[in-house]
Amino acid sequence: MSTARLSSKGQLIIPKPIRKAHGWDAGQELEVIDSEEGILLKSRSPFKQTSLGEVVGSLPYSGESKSIAQMQEAIATGVKARQA
């Protein structure tokens, strides 16, 4: 078990083996969660959590280029499929 000491400025140095095990480098943001058992530190993701449906349009496409008309037709088909 590792121990840490709180500085007069309220700073806490997390022991190197724990930082290394979690892949935490300088500047890593951590969520501090207060519980009955103590304090929990969790890595804070630099991005908000999203679903596949929210980001699927940003996936790379490696096929033949589509015309605006083809894209509009595909969008209309997708909208109709969701409404069904």
N, C-alpha and C positions, 0 to 999 in steps of 0.2 A: 504494500500500500504506500502510495506517495503522499507527501504532505506539501502544503504551500503556505506562504505567509502573506498576510494582507499588509500593504504599505500604508504609510500615513496619508497618502493621497487616495486610498481606496483601491489601489491596483493590486491585481493578483497575478502572480507568475505561475502559469500552468507548467508542471514538470515536462522536460523535453521528451521523455519516452511516451507520455500521453499525447503531446502535440504531434509527435511523429506517427503514432498509431492511428490518429484521426486525420492526418494530412493537413493539419492546421499550420499556416505560416503567418508571419507578421501581417496585421491588417485584417485577419479573418474576423468576420462578425459572428457573434454567438448570441443565441437567445438565452436569456436568464429566466428560468422558471422556478418560482418559489413553491415549495410543497411542504407538507407536514414533516416529511422525512429529511428535508434539507433543500439544497439548491441543485437544479439540473441545468447543465450547459448543453445546448444543441447548436450544431452548425446552422447558420442562417444562409439560406439559398440566395444567390444574387438575383434570382428571377422568381416572380410569383408563380405559384403552382397553376398549371394549365392542363386542359384535357386535350386529347388527340384531335378532337373536332375543332378546337380553337386554333391549332397550329398546322393542320394538314395542308393548308394552302401554301405554306412556306417550304414544303418539301421540294427538293430538286426534281426537275423533269428532264429526262434524257431521251426524248423521242423527236419525231418530226414536229416542226413549228406549227402551231395552230393559228388560224385566222381569227380575227375578232368575231366574225359570224359563227365560227365553230365554237368559240369559247362561250358566246352568249347562248347558243343552243344547248351546250352542256350544262350551263348554269340553270337554264329554264327546265331542263330534264331533272336536274337535282332538286329543284324547288318543288316540282310536281311530285317527285318520289317522296319527299318529306311530308307533303300534305296528304298523301294517300294513307 
